[in-house]
Amino acid sequence: MSVDSTKTNWGQFIPLVIVFFFWGFVAASNDILIPVFKQTFNLTQGESQLVSLAFYIAYTVGSLIYMGISMVLKQDLVNKIGYKNGLALGLAISALGTLLFYPAANNASFPLMLSGLFTVALGFSLQQTVANPLAIALGPITTGSQRLTMAGGINNLGTTIGPLIVSFAIFGAASSSNTSMSIESVKIPYLVLGLAFLLVAILLKFSSIPDRPAAIVEEEGDTKNSRSSALKYPQLILGMIGIFVYVGVEVSTASNLPAYMEKNLGFLTKDIAPYISLYWASLMIGRWTGAVEAFTDNMSTQKILRFVAPYIAFGVFLFVNAVAEHDLTPFYVYALIILVLIGADIASKGNPARMLLIFSILGILALFVGMTTTGMTSVYAFTSVGLFCSTLWPCIFTLAISGLGKHTSQGSSFLIMMIMGGGIVSWLQGFVADEINNIQYSYIVGVLCFAYLAFYAYKVSGILKDQGINFDKKISGGH
């Protein structure tokens, strides 16, 4: 195997993370499109949520199409065409989706707009299937989850910047409260985005990213653990439920927060935006912290970066909200809550199973504090769930595809399918809130999600050890 196995290959990793940025940029920009479409097309609140539904359901449809093609070929699609071609194809599909915004805007057609978004996300589904295991494979397995965490931090940079750029392109000012616009102004930002997709596809095609990463192919010869399908591995089956509940608790915590702040705390709708921004920024803060080990092997530098990285990310949040002319005074106290995250990150010692267990327990505690207190304490408790969700995706993903060998991309596709948990768990929490007539106590749904993740963290270590995979051993003495 090449030298890539001992350190992160930055020349290959940097073009890859641009794709992660796109996912965040588009997903968060949907929050700007919803009020715009609602006003332009005279939609009900339920109809306007079709924007989110069309976007998230495409991930599941994309995974099913992927599996169908693989079955017809009698060979895994990505293994056949290669990882690099898989990424380029996914970007081309997304670019096709952005083209639909042109006739959709000209004809003021909501179904065509939804079709455009659906097609963009269909491309994202294939990109995610390829890019997540690729980020883990571009360097040593011991820092695989840290590389995926770093890629997630770039994704969150997209979620922070996307809404500002799209709203500026549509309204001429970085404000989503002003919706006096022509639907035709949606065309330009999405055509530019489509061009960016194609440029990155070309960049990736000529990059040194391997078509068949050694870290994944290497395991194909391991007949001891080789099985006929990805679904024969218990770490994957339990991990699929893990991704479902993780995306669920991440999305539903944020999507139910505005209603709680309006109804229980008397906030005006226009004053809630910075708190939602803080929630998504919390994911960036956590991911930048969790990515430190992928940057350097030097332990002294790691210790310094563990404290510096989260506060740089927090600074990005403060800067963005200063530009948007929000009052920053209520947010300075959050700097203390970030210390809990740093302590948890140090305690995990880079082991994805231990990190998943510690962060899930902290997520449960944060939700209980939010459910049992009032005022700003409850708001900060609910917001801090973002900190404790931040590194869970890479932990679950790394644990779920470990040891899958040639079934890695198939397993990855099954995991991407479970992103639909974001829509379903959010709806479930809203349903519970209506039934018990209490939004604050409806967060018990999130507690149950975290409880399953803690169970998975405990259970999966034993499953992987039985297959000869031990993350602590790899970290302490190499593999």
C-alpha positions in Angstrom: 0.0 0.0 0.0 1.2 3.5 -0.7 2.4 6.1 1.8 -1.2 7.5 1.9 -2.0 5.0 4.6 0.2 6.7 7.1 -1.0 10.3 6.7 -3.9 12.3 5.3 -3.5 12.9 1.5 -4.4 16.6 1.4 -4.0 16.8 -2.4 -6.9 14.4 -2.8 -8.9 15.4 0.3 -9.2 19.2 -0.5 -11.1 18.7 -3.9 -13.3 16.2 -2.1 -14.5 18.5 0.7 -15.7 21.1 -1.9 -18.5 18.6 -2.5 -19.4 18.5 1.2 -19.6 22.3 1.1 -22.2 22.1 -1.7 -24.5 19.8 0.3 -24.6 22.2 3.2 -25.0 25.3 1.0 -28.1 23.9 -0.8 -29.7 22.2 2.2 -29.6 25.4 4.3 -30.7 27.6 1.3 -33.9 25.7 1.2 -34.9 27.6 4.4 -34.8 30.8 2.3 -36.8 29.3 -0.6 -39.6 28.1 1.6 -41.0 31.6 2.6 -40.3 32.8 -1.0 -42.3 29.9 -2.6 -45.0 30.2 0.0 -45.7 33.8 -0.9 -45.2 33.5 -4.7 -47.3 30.4 -5.2 -49.9 31.1 -2.4 -49.1 27.9 -0.5 -50.2 26.7 2.9 -47.5 26.0 5.6 -47.9 22.3 4.8 -47.5 22.8 1.1 -44.4 24.9 1.6 -42.8 22.0 3.5 -42.9 20.0 0.3 -39.6 21.8 -0.4 -37.9 19.9 2.5 -39.8 16.7 1.6 -38.8 16.7 -2.1 -35.2 17.3 -1.0 -34.8 14.7 1.7 -36.9 11.9 0.0 -34.6 12.2 -3.0 -31.8 10.6 -0.8 -33.9 7.5 -0.3 -35.0 7.3 -3.9 -31.4 7.8 -5.0 -30.2 4.9 -2.8 -33.0 2.6 -4.2 -32.1 3.5 -7.8 -28.5 2.8 -7.0 -29.3 -0.6 -5.5 -31.6 -1.4 -8.5 -28.8 -0.6 -11.0 -26.3 -2.7 -9.0 -28.7 -5.6 -9.0 -29.2 -5.4 -12.8 -25.4 -5.2 -13.3 -24.9 -8.0 -10.8 -22.1 -5.8 -9.5 -21.9 -2.8 -7.2 -22.3 0.3 -9.3 -19.5 2.3 -7.7 -17.1 -0.6 -7.7 -17.8 -0.9 -11.5 -17.4 2.8 -12.5 -15.0 3.8 -9.8 -15.2 6.3 -6.9 -14.0 9.3 -8.9 -16.4 8.7 -11.8 -19.2 8.2 -9.2 -18.6 11.6 -7.8 -18.4 13.3 -11.2 -21.7 11.6 -12.2 -23.4 12.7 -9.0 -22.3 16.3 -9.7 -23.6 16.1 -13.3 -27.0 14.9 -12.1 -27.2 17.8 -9.6 -26.1 20.3 -12.3 -29.1 19.0 -14.4 -31.4 19.7 -11.5 -30.3 23.4 -11.3 -31.1 23.8 -15.1 -34.8 23.0 -14.2 -34.9 26.3 -12.2 -34.8 28.2 -15.5 -38.1 27.0 -17.0 -39.6 26.7 -13.5 -38.9 30.4 -12.9 -40.0 31.5 -16.4 -43.3 29.6 -16.1 -43.8 30.3 -12.3 -44.2 26.5 -11.8 -43.9 25.1 -8.2 -43.9 21.4 -9.4 -41.0 22.2 -11.7 -39.1 24.0 -8.8 -39.7 20.9 -6.7 -38.5 18.6 -9.5 -35.3 20.8 -9.8 -34.6 20.4 -6.0 -35.4 16.7 -6.1 -32.9 16.2 -9.0 -30.2 18.2 -7.2 -30.6 16.0 -4.1 -30.7 12.9 -6.3 -27.2 13.8 -7.4 -26.3 14.5 -3.8 -27.4 10.9 -2.9 -24.8 9.4 -5.2 -22.2 11.9 -4.1 -22.8 11.1 -0.4 -22.6 7.3 -1.1 -19.1 7.8 -2.6 -17.7 10.8 -0.7 -18.2 9.6 2.9 -16.2 6.3 2.7 -13.7 8.1 0.4 -13.0 10.7 3.1 -12.4 7.9 5.6 -10.1 6.0 3.0 -7.8 9.0 2.1 -5.4 8.4 5.0 -5.0 6.1 8.0 -8.1 4.4 9.4 -7.2 5.7 12.9 -8.0 9.3 11.8 -10.8 8.3 9.3 -13.7 9.6 11.5 -11.7 12.8 12.2 -11.4 13.4 8.4 -15.1 12.9 8.0 -15.6 15.3 10.9 -13.5 17.9 9.1 -15.4 17.4 5.9 -18.6 17.9 8.0 -17.1 21.2 9.3 -16.7 22.4 5.7 -20.3 21.3 5.1 -21.4 23.5 8.0 -19.5 26.4 6.5 -21.9 25.9 3.6 -24.9 25.9 5.9 -23.7 29.2 7.5 -22.9 31.0 4.2 -25.6 29.5 1.8 -28.7 31.2 3.2 -26.9 34.6 3.3 -25.7 34.3 -0.4 -29.0 33.0 -1.7 -31.1 35.6 0.1 -28.7 38.3 -1.1 -29.0 37.1 -4.7 -32.8 37.0 -4.4 -33.6 40.1 -2.3 -30.5 42.2 -2.7 -30.0 42.2 1.1 -29.0 39.4 3.5 -32.5 39.2 5.0 -35.1 36.5 4.7 -37.8 38.7 6.1 -38.0 40.8 3.0 -39.8 38.6 0.4 -40.7 41.2 -2.1 -39.2 39.6 -5.1 -39.9 38.1 -8.5 -39.6 34.4 -8.6 -37.4 34.8 -11.7 -34.5 36.0 -9.4 -34.1 32.4 -8.3 -32.7 31.5 -11.7 -29.3 33.1 -11.5 -28.0 31.7 -8.2 -29.0 28.2 -9.1 -27.5 28.4 -12.7 -24.3 29.7 -11.1 -24.5 26.7 -8.7 -25.0 24.3 -11.6 -21.9 25.8 -13.3 -19.9 25.3 -10.0 -21.1 21.6 -9.9 -19.7 21.0 -13.4 -16.4 22.8 -12.7 -15.9 20.7 -9.6 -16.8 17.5 -11.6 -14.1 18.4 -14.1 -11.6 19.2 -11.2 -12.3 15.8 -9.6 -12.0 14.0 -12.9 -8.4 15.3 -13.3 -7.5 15.1 -9.6 -5.4 12.3 -8.1 -8.3 10.9 -6.1 -8.1 7.1 -6.5 -10.9 5.3 -8.4 -10.6 2.3 -6.1 -9.1 3.5 -2.7 -6.5 1.0 -1.3 -8.0 1.2 2.2 -11.3 -0.2 0.8 -10.0 -2.6 -1.8 -7.3 -4.0 0.5 -10.0 -5.7 2.6 -11.5 -7.6 -0.3 -8.9 -10.3 0.1 -9.9 -10.8 3.7 -12.0 -13.9 3.3 -12.3 -14.5 7.1 -14.9 -11.7 7.4 -16.1 -11.6 3.8 -19.9 -12.0 3.4 -22.3 -12.1 0.5 -23.9 -8.7 1.2 -23.4 -5.5 3.2 -26.6 -6.4 5.1 -24.9 -9.5 6.5 -22.9 -7.2 8.8 -24.6 -6.4 12.1 -22.6 -3.2 12.6 -24.2 -1.9 9.4 -27.8 -2.9 10.2 -27.6 -1.3 13.7 -25.8 1.7 12.1 -28.6 2.3 9.6 -31.0 2.8 12.6 -28.3 5.0 14.1 -28.1 7.3 11.1 -32.0 7.5 11.0 -32.3 8.6 14.6 -29.2 10.8 14.5 -30.4 12.8 11.5 -33.8 12.8 13.1 -32.7 14.3 16.5 -30.4 16.8 14.7 -33.1 18.2 12.4 -36.1 18.0 14.8 -34.3 19.8 17.7 -33.8 22.8 15.4 -37.1 22.6 13.6 -39.2 22.6 16.8 -37.2 25.3 18.5 -38.8 28.4 16.9 -42.3 27.2 17.9 -41.1 26.6 21.5 -39.4 30.1 21.7 -42.6 31.8 20.3 -45.2 29.9 22.3 -43.4 29.4 25.7 -41.0 32.4 25.8 -42.8 35.0 23.8 -40.1 35.6 21.2 -41.0 37.4 18.0 -40.4 35.4 14.9 -37.8 37.8 13.5 -35.7 37.6 16.7 -35.3 33.8 16.5 -33.1 33.6 13.4 -29.7 34.1 15.3 -30.6 31.2 17.7 -31.3 28.8 14.9 -28.0 30.1 13.3 -26.3 29.3 16.7 -27.6 25.8 16.6 -26.2 25.1 13.1 -23.0 26.9 14.1 -22.7 24.6 17.1 -22.4 21.7 14.7 -19.5 23.6 13.0 -17.9 24.3 16.3 -18.0 20.6 17.3 -16.8 19.4 13.9 -13.8 21.8 13.8 -12.9 20.5 17.3 -13.3 16.9 16.3 -11.2 17.3 13.2 -8.0 18.4 15.0 -6.3 14.9 14.9 -6.6 14.8 11.1 -4.4 17.9 10.9 -1.3 16.9 12.8 0.3 14.0 14.6 2.1 16.4 17.0 0.4 15.9 20.4 1.4 19.4 21.7 -0.1 21.0 18.6 -3.3 18.9 19.0 -3.7 20.1 22.6 -3.5 23.7 21.6 -5.8 23.3 18.5 -8.4 21.5 20.6 -9.0 24.8 22.4 -8.3 27.2 19.5 -10.4 25.5 16.7 -13.9 25.6 18.5 -13.4 29.3 19.3 -12.4 30.2 15.8 -15.6 28.5 14.6 -17.6 30.4 17.3 -15.9 33.6 15.9 -17.2 32.8 12.4 -20.7 32.6 13.9 -20.3 35.9 15.7 -18.9 37.5 12.6 -21.7 36.3 10.3 -24.3 37.6 12.8 -22.5 40.9 13.2 -22.7 41.4 9.5 -26.4 40.6 9.7 -26.6 43.3 12.4 -27.9 41.0 15.2 -27.2 41.8 18.8 -24.4 39.6 19.9 -24.7 40.2 23.7 -26.8 37.1 24.5 -24.3 34.8 22.9 -21.0 35.4 24.8 -22.1 33.1 27.6 -22.1 30.2 25.1 -18.3 30.3 25.2 -18.5 28.5 28.6 -20.8 25.7 27.2 -18.1 25.1 24.5 -15.7 24.0 27.3 -18.0 21.0 27.9 -17.6 20.0 24.3 -13.7 20.3 24.5 -13.7 18.1 27.7 -15.8 15.5 26.0 -13.6 15.5 22.9 -10.5 15.0 25.0 -12.1 12.2 27.0 -13.0 10.2 23.8 -9.3 9.8 22.8 -10.3 9.7 19.1 -12.1 6.4 19.5 -15.4 6.7 17.5 -17.4 4.3 19.7 -16.3 6.0 22.9 -17.0 9.5 21.3 -20.5 8.3 20.3 -21.3 7.1 23.8 -20.0 10.2 25.6 -21.7 12.7 23.2 -25.0 10.7 23.2 -25.1 10.9 27.0 -24.4 14.6 26.9 -27.2 15.0 24.3 -29.6 13.3 26.7 -28.5 15.6 29.6 -28.8 18.8 27.4 -32.4 17.8 26.4 -33.3 17.1 30.0 -32.0 20.5 31.1 -34.0 22.1 28.2 -37.2 20.2 29.2 -36.9 21.0 33.0 -35.8 24.7 32.9 -37.3 27.9 31.6 -36.1 31.1 29.8 -32.7 31.4 28.2 -31.3 28.4 30.1 -33.6 26.1 28.2 -32.8 27.8 24.9 -29.0 27.4 25.4 -29.6 23.8 26.5 -31.6 22.9 23.3 -29.0 24.8 21.2 -26.1 22.9 22.8 -27.6 19.7 21.3 -25.9 20.9 18.1 -22.6 20.7 19.8 -23.2 17.1 20.9 -24.7 16.0 17.5 -21.7 17.5 15.7 -19.4 14.4 15.6 -22.0 11.7 15.6 -22.4 11.3 11.8 -18.7 10.4 11.3 -18.6 8.2 14.3 -21.7 6.2 13.2 -20.6 6.1 9.6 -17.0 4.9 10.4 -18.3 2.2 12.8 -21.0 1.0 10.4 -18.8 0.5 7.4 -15.7 -0.8 9.2 -14.8 -4.3 7.9 -17.2 -4.2 5.0 -14.4 -4.4 2.4 -15.8 -4.7 -1.2 -19.3 -4.1 0.2 -18.3 -0.6 1.5 -20.1 1.5 -1.1 -23.2 -0.7 -0.9 -23.2 -0.3 2.9 -22.7 3.5 2.4 -25.7 3.6 0.1 -27.9 1.9 2.8 -26.7 4.5 5.3 -27.5 7.5 3.0 -31.0 6.1 2.5 -31.6 6.6 6.3 -31.2 10.4 6.0 -35.0 10.4 5.6 -35.0 10.2 9.5 -34.6 14.0 9.4 -38.1 14.4 7.9 -39.8 11.6 9.9 -38.5 12.3 13.4 -39.3 16.0 13.0 -42.8 15.2 12.0 -43.1 12.7 14.9 -41.9 15.3 17.5 -44.4 17.8 16.1 -47.2 15.2 16.4 -46.2 14.4 20.0 -46.2 18.1 20.8 -49.7 18.5 19.4 -51.0 15.4 21.3 -49.7 16.4 24.7 -50.1 20.2 23.9 -46.5 20.9 25.1 -43.6 21.6 22.8 -41.1 21.5 25.6 -41.9 18.0 26.7 -42.0 16.7 23.1 -38.2 16.7 23.2 -38.5 13.3 24.9 -38.5 12.0 21.3 -34.9 13.3 21.0 -34.0 11.7 24.3 -35.1 8.3 22.9 -33.0 8.9 19.7 -29.8 9.6 21.8 -30.6 6.6 24.0 -30.5 4.3 21.0 -27.2 5.9 19.9 -25.6 5.2 23.3 -26.8 1.6 23.0 -25.3 1.3 19.5 -21.9 2.7 20.8 -21.9 0.1 23.5 -23.0 -2.8 21.3 -20.9 -2.1 18.2 -17.5 -2.3 20.0 -18.1 -5.9 20.8 -19.3 -6.7 17.3 -16.2 -5.2 15.7 -13.9 -6.8 18.2 -15.3 -10.2 17.2 -14.3 -9.3 13.6 -10.8 -8.4 14.6 -11.3 -4.6 14.4 -10.2 -2.6 17.5 -10.0 1.2 17.2 -8.1 1.6 20.5 -5.4 -0.9 19.3 -5.1 0.9 16.0 -4.8 4.3 17.7 -2.2 3.2 20.3 0.0 1.0 18.1 -0.9 1.4 14.5 -2.4 -1.4 12.4 
